[in-house]
Amino acid sequence: MTSGDKIRFFFEKGVFDEKGNFLVPKERSINKIGHALHAFDDVFKTITHSPKVQELGRKLGLQDPVIVQSMYIFKQPGIGGEVTPHQDATFLNTSPLGKVMGFWIALEDATIQNGCLWFIPGSHKDGISRQMVRTPEGTYPRTQFRGSERNYEDNQFVAVPVKKGSLVLICGEVVHKSALNTSEKSRHAYTFHIMDSRGTHWSEENWLQPTQELPFPSLYTQT
């Protein structure tokens, strides 16, 4: 809830024993780093605002795109966790829908074995069935779901293995997932989400909110 304007580390499940000791090497225990790499890390800030990314944004017709979050995802070998079917707009909700897009950059080859992305073709046309919203201050958990996730069959998904350096654009309403990494190779990726802010309302119920320290920065700001 408080990582939107900071850089924080998130561990994989099952990497600690009951006393808090590591069960795996520390360097293989991290699930991801987020959610403000684009703002506070010079390397990722440069990548996010690179001329190629900005040019692509303009070719896509994005008028006033702002960056709402960024993550480095490790997908560690052997333990990189499953990401169940979901739509990004469930967590990053706007009115109207269709204003959020993910830029997913493969930093290593993403294969079926190490947990590449899977998508349901055409699912971006069906809207969203649930929304994750904040709960009142002082309550726990701090978020809850309104609505419920649809049921999906495995045969609806199409695997999208990509080579290192590839960019995958992810519509906020498309259903996607990734499997547990059971291989001996990691699947590192850098991803960030943008919202085309012109004529768009960012839900005050989203877990992620702009702050005084970090308003959502423009994608087109030169670095």
C-alpha positions in Angstrom: 0.0 0.0 0.0 2.9 2.4 0.6 5.4 1.3 -2.1 3.9 3.3 -5.0 6.4 6.2 -4.5 9.3 4.1 -3.2 11.7 1.3 -4.2 11.0 -1.7 -2.1 11.9 -5.4 -2.2 9.3 -8.2 -2.2 10.3 -11.8 -1.3 9.1 -15.0 -2.8 6.8 -17.2 -0.7 8.5 -20.0 1.2 12.0 -18.5 1.3 12.1 -18.1 5.1 11.8 -20.7 7.9 9.7 -20.1 11.0 12.6 -18.2 12.6 13.0 -15.8 9.6 16.1 -17.4 8.3 16.7 -17.8 4.6 16.0 -21.2 3.1 17.5 -20.2 -0.2 20.5 -18.0 -1.1 19.5 -14.3 -0.5 20.1 -13.4 -4.1 17.5 -15.9 -5.2 14.9 -15.0 -2.7 13.6 -11.8 -4.3 10.3 -11.9 -6.2 10.3 -8.3 -7.4 11.5 -4.8 -6.8 8.9 -2.0 -7.0 7.1 0.3 -7.6 9.0 3.5 -8.4 12.1 2.4 -10.2 11.1 4.7 -13.1 11.4 7.7 -10.8 14.3 7.0 -8.4 16.7 4.7 -10.2 18.7 6.4 -12.9 19.1 3.2 -15.0 15.4 2.4 -15.1 14.4 6.1 -15.4 16.5 6.3 -18.6 15.0 3.1 -20.0 11.4 4.2 -19.2 11.8 7.6 -20.9 14.0 6.3 -23.7 13.5 7.9 -27.1 12.3 4.5 -28.4 9.6 4.2 -25.7 8.5 7.8 -26.3 8.3 7.3 -30.0 6.3 4.1 -29.6 3.9 6.0 -27.2 3.3 8.6 -29.9 2.8 5.9 -32.6 0.2 4.3 -30.4 -1.6 7.6 -30.2 -1.1 8.2 -26.5 -1.8 11.8 -25.9 -0.8 12.5 -22.2 0.7 9.2 -20.9 1.8 9.1 -17.4 3.8 6.4 -15.6 1.9 4.9 -12.7 4.3 2.1 -11.5 7.3 0.0 -12.4 8.7 -3.3 -11.3 11.8 -5.5 -11.8 10.5 -9.1 -11.8 13.0 -11.9 -11.1 11.0 -15.1 -11.7 13.7 -17.0 -9.8 14.7 -20.5 -11.0 12.9 -23.3 -9.3 10.8 -21.1 -7.1 9.6 -18.1 -9.2 6.0 -17.9 -8.2 2.9 -18.5 -10.4 0.9 -15.4 -11.4 -2.7 -16.5 -11.7 -5.0 -15.2 -14.5 -5.8 -11.6 -14.0 -6.4 -8.2 -15.7 -4.2 -5.3 -14.8 -7.2 -3.0 -14.8 -8.5 -4.9 -11.8 -5.7 -3.3 -9.8 -5.1 -0.1 -11.9 -8.7 1.0 -12.5 -9.7 4.0 -14.7 -12.8 5.5 -16.0 -13.2 5.0 -18.9 -11.5 1.6 -19.2 -8.9 1.0 -21.9 -6.5 3.7 -20.6 -3.9 1.5 -18.9 -1.1 -0.3 -20.8 1.8 -2.4 -19.6 5.2 -2.3 -21.2 6.9 -5.6 -20.4 10.6 -5.9 -21.4 12.3 -9.3 -21.4 15.7 -9.0 -19.8 16.3 -12.7 -20.4 14.7 -15.3 -22.7 11.2 -16.0 -21.5 10.2 -19.6 -22.3 7.4 -22.0 -21.4 9.8 -23.7 -19.1 10.8 -20.6 -17.1 7.4 -19.0 -16.9 6.7 -16.9 -20.0 3.5 -14.9 -20.3 0.2 -16.5 -21.5 -2.8 -14.6 -22.9 -6.4 -15.2 -23.8 -6.8 -13.7 -27.3 -9.7 -11.2 -27.5 -10.3 -11.1 -23.7 -9.6 -7.4 -23.7 -13.0 -6.9 -25.3 -15.0 -8.3 -22.3 -14.4 -5.6 -19.7 -13.4 -6.5 -16.1 -15.3 -8.6 -13.6 -13.7 -7.5 -10.4 -11.8 -4.5 -8.9 -9.4 -4.4 -6.0 -10.2 -1.4 -3.8 -8.9 0.1 -0.6 -10.6 -0.6 2.6 -11.2 2.1 5.3 -8.3 3.3 7.2 -7.6 1.2 10.3 -9.1 -2.0 8.8 -7.3 -5.1 7.8 -6.7 -6.3 5.2 -6.0 -3.0 3.5 -7.6 -4.1 0.2 -10.5 -6.2 -0.9 -12.0 -7.4 -4.2 -15.3 -6.1 -5.5 -16.8 -8.7 -7.8 -15.2 -12.0 -8.6 -12.7 -13.4 -11.1 -14.1 -15.3 -14.0 -13.3 -19.0 -14.5 -10.9 -19.7 -17.3 -9.9 -23.0 -19.0 -6.2 -23.7 -19.7 -7.0 -24.2 -23.4 -8.1 -20.6 -23.7 -4.5 -19.4 -23.1 -1.8 -19.0 -25.7 1.8 -18.9 -24.7 4.0 -16.0 -25.7 7.6 -17.0 -25.3 10.0 -14.1 -26.3 13.7 -13.5 -26.7 15.8 -11.3 -24.5 15.2 -7.7 -25.4 11.7 -8.2 -26.6 8.9 -5.8 -25.7 5.4 -7.1 -25.0 2.6 -4.5 -24.8 -0.2 -5.5 -22.4 -3.7 -4.0 -22.6 -5.1 -3.4 -19.2 -8.2 -5.5 -19.9 -6.5 -8.6 -21.4 -6.5 -11.7 -19.3 -2.9 -13.1 -18.8 -0.9 -15.3 -16.5 2.4 -16.9 -16.0 3.3 -20.3 -14.5 5.7 -21.3 -11.7 9.3 -21.3 -12.9 10.3 -24.9 -12.5 13.4 -24.6 -14.6 17.0 -23.9 -13.7 17.0 -20.6 -15.5 15.6 -17.3 -14.2 13.2 -15.1 -16.2 14.1 -11.5 -15.4 11.8 -8.7 -16.8 11.4 -5.0 -16.4 7.8 -3.7 -16.6 6.0 -0.4 -16.2 2.4 0.7 -16.6 1.2 3.9 -18.2 -2.1 5.6 -18.2 -3.2 7.9 -21.0 -4.4 10.7 -18.7 -6.3 12.9 -21.1 -10.0 12.6 -20.3 -9.2 9.8 -17.8 -10.2 9.5 -14.2 -7.8 7.4 -11.9 -9.9 5.6 -9.3 -9.4 6.9 -5.8 -10.1 3.3 -4.7 -7.0 2.0 -6.4 -4.3 0.7 -4.0 -1.8 2.8 -5.9 -2.2 6.6 -5.6 0.0 9.5 -6.8 1.6 11.3 -3.8 3.0 14.7 -3.2 6.5 13.1 -3.3 5.7 11.4 -6.6 2.9 12.6 -8.8 2.5 10.4 -11.9 5.3 11.6 -14.2 4.7 12.2 -17.9 6.1 9.5 -20.2 7.2 12.2 -22.6 9.3 14.1 -20.1 12.9 14.1 -21.5 15.7 12.9 -19.2 
